[in-house]
Amino acid sequence: MTYTTLQSLPDSLVQALNAGTLAPYLGPDMLSLCPAVPVPAAPLELAGFLNAKTSVPGKIRNRLTAVAQFIENFKHRRTLVAAMDEAFAATPPPSALHGWLATLPAPLIVDTWYDNTMRGALAARSDWAEVQGLSQSEHFGTWTGWYTAAGTLSPDPIGATTVLYKPWGARGPASNYLVSDTDYVEVLTEIDIQTPIPALVQERRASLGFVFLGCRFNDQLPRAFARQIMKRSRGPHYAVLPDEPTRMEARFLDEQGITRIALPLAAAAGQLMASAELAA
């Protein structure tokens, strides 16, 4: 594998975030930085929460999408949505890194977990809009839903300074979730031709690179979404990955030209905060 590994954040990364030419791409582990985490913070945790609501066969208990599919099939979609709403009813208090990211002139922030933390961090601003992936089980033929900072439907988000993109949906403001096998099959059938990815996201990414924070790529789903969301973006790309990548993660980093930052997320956040203070 030929991807590059760095032991600290390069100055160019910090400068690009400050300039709005690097888009934050957030994963579930961002919640590890929050002072309190009253929601499931990983797919396995969420699968466990759903298992506690509806007993599922042992052979699928650790597979989130399969657990969600079982509930959808045998207890109805409404039961699955209600359980997801309960799981993410509380909003974790944003971490310092969430708060700092919310102050940046980022044209795009991607967030691939179901919590409302980043929305909460952006709450002091009114110049942003949110777009979420929609389940075809509930919104057949409509792939995304737009919302204003106030949580109402947003008919014209083009003028928003920042677009918060939640490709898997979120608890707020409208309980949209891509979580079951069927949800993902529908999206992945179309994602190669970019149909589920909002046109405005496609437009903005063309001048951006991405920095992955709190993400892992040791499962097919996060790799597939990241690959398609990054498509035709300008780069460069970085990923904060403290642990040695798995074989499939290493292949993904290599094929996408992503530079690995071999730091714990908390250490990377500390470096970003220190750089922000120095620049202030």
C-alpha positions as CSV (number, residue, x, y, z in Angstrom):
1,M,0.0,0.0,0.0
2,T,1.3,3.4,-0.9
3,Y,-0.9,5.8,1.1
4,T,1.0,8.4,3.2
5,T,1.0,8.4,7.0
6,L,1.7,11.5,9.1
7,Q,2.2,11.7,12.8
8,S,0.8,15.2,13.3
9,L,-1.6,17.5,11.5
10,P,0.1,19.4,8.7
11,D,-0.2,23.2,8.7
12,S,-1.9,23.0,5.3
13,L,-4.8,21.0,6.8
14,V,-5.5,23.6,9.5
15,Q,-5.2,26.4,6.9
16,A,-7.6,24.7,4.5
17,L,-10.2,24.2,7.3
18,N,-9.9,27.9,8.2
19,A,-10.2,28.9,4.5
20,G,-13.2,26.7,3.8
21,T,-11.5,24.5,1.2
22,L,-11.5,21.4,3.3
23,A,-14.8,19.8,4.4
24,P,-15.1,18.0,7.7
25,Y,-16.5,14.5,7.3
26,L,-17.7,13.2,10.7
27,G,-18.2,9.7,11.9
28,P,-19.8,8.2,15.1
29,D,-16.5,8.4,17.1
30,M,-16.8,12.2,17.2
31,L,-19.1,11.5,20.1
32,S,-16.1,10.2,22.1
33,L,-15.1,13.9,22.4
34,C,-18.4,15.0,23.9
35,P,-18.6,15.7,27.7
36,A,-21.7,13.3,27.9
37,V,-22.9,10.8,25.4
38,P,-26.6,9.8,26.1
39,V,-27.0,8.1,22.7
40,P,-25.5,5.0,21.0
41,A,-22.1,6.0,19.7
42,A,-21.3,3.0,17.4
43,P,-23.2,0.6,15.1
44,L,-22.7,-2.2,17.6
45,E,-24.1,-0.1,20.5
46,L,-27.1,0.9,18.4
47,A,-27.7,-2.8,17.4
48,G,-27.7,-3.6,21.1
49,F,-30.2,-0.9,21.9
50,L,-32.6,-2.1,19.2
51,N,-32.1,-5.7,20.3
52,A,-33.3,-4.7,23.8
53,K,-36.5,-3.4,22.2
54,T,-37.3,-6.4,20.0
55,S,-35.7,-9.8,20.4
56,V,-34.0,-10.8,17.1
57,P,-32.3,-14.0,16.1
58,G,-28.8,-14.5,17.6
59,K,-27.0,-14.9,14.3
60,I,-27.8,-11.3,13.3
61,R,-27.8,-9.6,16.7
62,N,-24.5,-7.7,16.1
63,R,-25.3,-6.6,12.6
64,L,-27.1,-3.2,12.8
65,T,-28.7,-3.2,9.3
66,A,-29.9,-6.8,9.7
67,V,-31.4,-6.1,13.2
68,A,-33.2,-3.0,11.8
69,Q,-34.5,-5.1,8.9
70,F,-35.8,-7.7,11.2
71,I,-37.7,-5.1,13.2
72,E,-39.0,-3.5,10.0
73,N,-40.2,-6.8,8.6
74,F,-41.8,-8.3,11.7
75,K,-42.8,-5.2,13.7
76,H,-43.4,-2.6,11.0
77,R,-41.4,0.4,9.9
78,R,-43.1,2.6,12.5
79,T,-41.7,0.4,15.3
80,L,-38.2,0.8,13.9
81,V,-38.5,4.6,13.6
82,A,-39.9,4.8,17.1
83,A,-37.0,2.8,18.5
84,M,-34.5,5.0,16.6
85,D,-36.2,8.1,17.9
86,E,-35.9,6.8,21.4
87,A,-32.2,5.9,20.9
88,F,-31.4,9.4,19.8
89,A,-33.9,11.4,21.7
90,A,-31.2,13.2,23.7
91,T,-28.7,15.6,22.0
92,P,-25.1,15.2,23.3
93,P,-23.6,18.5,24.3
94,P,-21.2,19.4,21.5
95,S,-17.5,18.9,22.1
96,A,-15.0,21.8,21.7
97,L,-14.2,20.4,18.2
98,H,-17.9,20.4,17.2
99,G,-18.1,24.0,18.4
100,W,-15.0,25.1,16.5
101,L,-16.1,23.4,13.3
102,A,-19.4,25.2,13.6
103,T,-17.5,28.6,13.4
104,L,-15.7,27.8,10.2
105,P,-16.8,29.0,6.7
106,A,-17.2,25.4,5.6
107,P,-19.3,25.1,2.4
108,L,-20.1,21.5,3.4
109,I,-20.0,19.4,6.5
110,V,-20.8,15.7,6.1
111,D,-22.0,13.8,9.3
112,T,-22.6,10.1,9.1
113,W,-24.3,9.3,12.4
114,Y,-27.9,9.8,13.6
115,D,-27.3,12.2,16.5
116,N,-28.1,15.9,16.5
117,T,-24.8,17.1,17.9
118,M,-23.5,19.0,14.9
119,R,-26.9,20.6,14.4
120,G,-26.7,21.7,18.1
121,A,-23.3,23.2,17.5
122,L,-24.5,25.2,14.5
123,A,-27.6,26.5,16.4
124,A,-26.0,29.9,17.1
125,R,-25.9,30.5,13.3
126,S,-28.8,31.0,10.9
127,D,-26.9,30.9,7.6
128,W,-26.9,27.1,7.2
129,A,-29.2,24.4,5.9
130,E,-29.3,20.7,6.4
131,V,-30.0,17.9,3.9
132,Q,-30.7,14.3,4.9
133,G,-31.0,11.0,3.1
134,L,-34.5,9.7,3.0
135,S,-35.6,6.1,3.3
136,Q,-37.4,4.9,0.1
137,S,-39.7,2.9,2.4
138,E,-41.2,6.2,3.6
139,H,-40.4,8.6,0.8
140,F,-40.4,6.5,-2.4
141,G,-38.9,8.4,-5.3
142,T,-37.5,11.3,-3.1
143,W,-33.9,10.8,-2.1
144,T,-33.2,13.8,0.2
145,G,-35.0,16.3,2.4
146,W,-33.8,19.8,3.0
147,Y,-34.3,21.7,6.3
148,T,-33.5,25.2,7.5
149,A,-31.5,26.0,10.6
150,A,-34.9,26.4,12.4
151,G,-35.8,22.8,11.4
152,T,-38.5,23.7,8.8
153,L,-38.5,22.5,5.2
154,S,-36.0,24.4,3.2
155,P,-37.1,25.1,-0.4
156,D,-34.0,27.1,-1.5
157,P,-30.8,26.2,0.3
158,I,-28.5,27.5,-2.4
159,G,-27.6,30.6,-0.5
160,A,-26.7,28.8,2.7
161,T,-23.1,29.4,3.8
162,T,-22.8,25.9,5.2
163,V,-24.6,22.8,4.2
164,L,-24.8,20.0,6.8
165,Y,-25.2,16.8,4.9
166,K,-26.5,13.8,6.8
167,P,-26.6,11.0,4.2
168,W,-27.9,8.4,6.7
169,G,-30.5,10.8,8.2
170,A,-30.9,11.9,11.8
171,R,-33.2,12.1,14.7
172,G,-33.9,15.8,14.2
173,P,-35.7,17.6,12.8
174,A,-37.9,14.9,11.0
175,S,-36.9,11.4,12.1
176,N,-35.3,10.3,8.8
177,Y,-33.3,7.1,9.0
178,L,-31.4,5.0,6.6
179,V,-30.7,2.0,8.8
180,S,-32.2,-1.2,7.5
181,D,-30.8,-3.5,4.8
182,T,-33.6,-2.4,2.5
183,D,-32.8,1.3,3.1
184,Y,-29.2,0.8,2.0
185,V,-29.9,-1.5,-0.9
186,E,-32.2,1.1,-2.4
187,V,-29.5,3.8,-2.1
188,L,-26.5,1.7,-3.1
189,T,-28.4,0.7,-6.3
190,E,-28.4,4.3,-7.4
191,I,-25.3,5.8,-5.7
192,D,-22.8,5.0,-8.5
193,I,-24.7,7.4,-10.8
194,Q,-25.0,9.8,-7.9
195,T,-28.8,10.0,-7.8
196,P,-29.1,10.0,-4.0
197,I,-26.4,12.7,-3.5
198,P,-27.9,16.2,-3.6
199,A,-26.9,18.3,-6.5
200,L,-25.8,21.1,-4.3
201,V,-23.5,18.7,-2.4
202,Q,-22.1,17.6,-5.8
203,E,-21.5,21.2,-6.8
204,R,-19.8,22.2,-3.6
205,R,-17.5,19.2,-3.3
206,A,-15.9,20.0,-6.7
207,S,-13.7,22.6,-5.0
208,L,-13.1,20.8,-1.7
209,G,-11.0,18.2,-0.1
210,F,-12.2,16.1,2.9
211,V,-10.9,15.5,6.4
212,F,-12.4,12.4,8.0
213,L,-12.8,12.7,11.8
214,G,-14.2,9.9,14.0
215,C,-14.6,7.6,11.0
216,R,-13.6,4.0,10.3
217,F,-13.6,2.3,7.0
218,N,-13.6,-1.3,8.1
219,D,-17.1,-2.0,6.8
220,Q,-18.4,-1.8,3.3
221,L,-21.1,0.8,4.0
222,P,-18.9,3.7,5.2
223,R,-16.5,3.0,2.4
224,A,-19.2,3.0,-0.3
225,F,-20.7,6.3,0.9
226,A,-17.4,8.0,1.4
227,R,-16.2,6.9,-2.0
228,Q,-19.3,8.3,-3.7
229,I,-19.5,11.5,-1.7
230,M,-15.8,12.2,-2.5
231,K,-16.3,11.5,-6.2
232,R,-15.0,14.4,-8.4
233,S,-13.9,16.4,-5.4
234,R,-10.7,18.4,-5.7
235,G,-8.8,17.1,-2.7
236,P,-6.5,16.7,-0.9
237,H,-8.0,14.2,1.6
238,Y,-7.0,13.3,5.2
239,A,-8.3,10.8,7.7
240,V,-7.5,10.8,11.4
241,L,-7.0,7.1,12.1
242,P,-5.0,6.2,15.2
243,D,-5.2,2.4,14.8
244,E,-3.3,0.5,12.2
245,P,-5.8,0.2,9.2
246,T,-7.2,-3.1,8.4
247,R,-6.4,-4.5,5.0
248,M,-9.6,-3.2,3.5
249,E,-9.1,0.2,5.1
250,A,-5.6,0.4,3.8
251,R,-6.8,-0.4,0.3
252,F,-9.5,2.3,0.6
253,L,-7.0,4.9,1.7
254,D,-4.7,3.9,-1.1
255,E,-7.3,4.0,-3.9
256,Q,-8.8,7.3,-2.7
257,G,-5.4,9.0,-2.1
258,I,-6.2,9.7,1.5
259,T,-3.4,10.7,3.8
260,R,-3.6,9.0,7.2
261,I,-3.0,11.1,10.3
262,A,-1.8,8.5,12.9
263,L,-3.2,10.4,16.0
264,P,-6.0,9.6,18.5
265,L,-9.0,11.8,17.7
266,A,-8.7,13.7,21.0
267,A,-5.0,14.5,20.2
268,A,-5.9,15.7,16.7
269,A,-8.7,17.8,18.2
270,G,-6.3,19.3,20.7
271,Q,-3.9,20.3,17.9
272,L,-6.7,21.9,16.0
273,M,-7.8,23.9,19.0
274,A,-4.2,25.0,19.7
275,S,-3.8,26.1,16.1
276,A,-7.1,28.0,16.2
277,E,-6.0,29.8,19.4
278,L,-2.6,30.7,17.8
279,A,-4.4,32.1,14.7
280,A,-6.9,34.1,16.8
